[in-house]
Amino acid sequence: REIGSIVRSLGCFPTEAELHELLAKVEEEEPTGYIHLEKFLPVMTKVLLDRSYRPIPEDVLLHAFEALDENKCGYITKEDLVKYLTEE
């Protein structure tokens, strides 16, 4: 269930269809909801080395940070970022 979060935490941002394809490569023949590390590591290593998934576009990231910049000052403070990441 958390494969998308894991893959995204590694800096890859596949589409939902690409995520399902990746899941099919690492899932057991009888899906259990768990993925064995021995299957995941070689597949994910290849994905990372081949740069299979494009990163999030810069303008999308900028827009996300602009949404957090409530005072429209062009930056967010470390304290605000920590608050957003831990509380919001």
N, C-alpha and C positions, 0 to 999 in steps of 0.2 A: 504493500500500500504506500510505502514512503519512498519508493524508488525515484520518483520525480524530485522530491526534496533532496535526496542524496546526490543525484546527478547534477542538479542545479547548484548545490553547495560546492561542487567541483568546478564551477565556472562554465558549465554547459547548459544551453537553454533550448532543448529540443521542443518541437511541436508535440501536441498530444499524440498524433499519429506516429511520429518518430519514437516517442516514449513507449508506445505499445509495441513497436518493432523491437526496440531494445529489450523490453520485458520478455518478449517471445524468445529471444536469444539466451536469456539467463534463467528463465523459469524452468522448473522441473516439468517432466512430462505430465504428471498429475499436479496441477497447481495447488500449493498449500498456503500461499500468502507469504511464504518465506523464500529468500534467495540465498543459496550457498555462496559464501565468499569465494570458493574455488572456481565457481562459474562466473561470478561477477568481475573479479579482478582482470582476467585476460580480455574480456569484452570491453570493460571500461578503459583499460590501458590502451587498447587499439583506438577507441573513440577519442581519447585525449591526444594520442600521438598523431592521429589523422586529422585532428581538428574537425571532427565530423559535424558538429553543430555550431552555428554562427553565434557569436556573443550578442547580448542585448544591444540594440543600436544606441549610440551615444545620446541621441535626442530623447529617447525614452527614459534613460537614466536621469538626464538633466531635468526633464519634466517631473519626475518623481521627487527630486530634491527641491524643485521650485514649489511643489505642493506642500512640502514640509517647512518652507521658508515663510512663516506666517507674517513676518514684518517686512517682507520683500526687500531685504537688505543685501541679497546676493550670496548669502552664506547661512549655514546653521551652526550653532555652537556645538561643541563636543558634548556638553551637558544635555542639550536638546536631542542630539542624535542618540545618546545613550538612553534617554527617556523613551524615545520612539521605538528603539529596538528592544527594550526590555518591558515596557509597560503598554504600549499601544497595539 
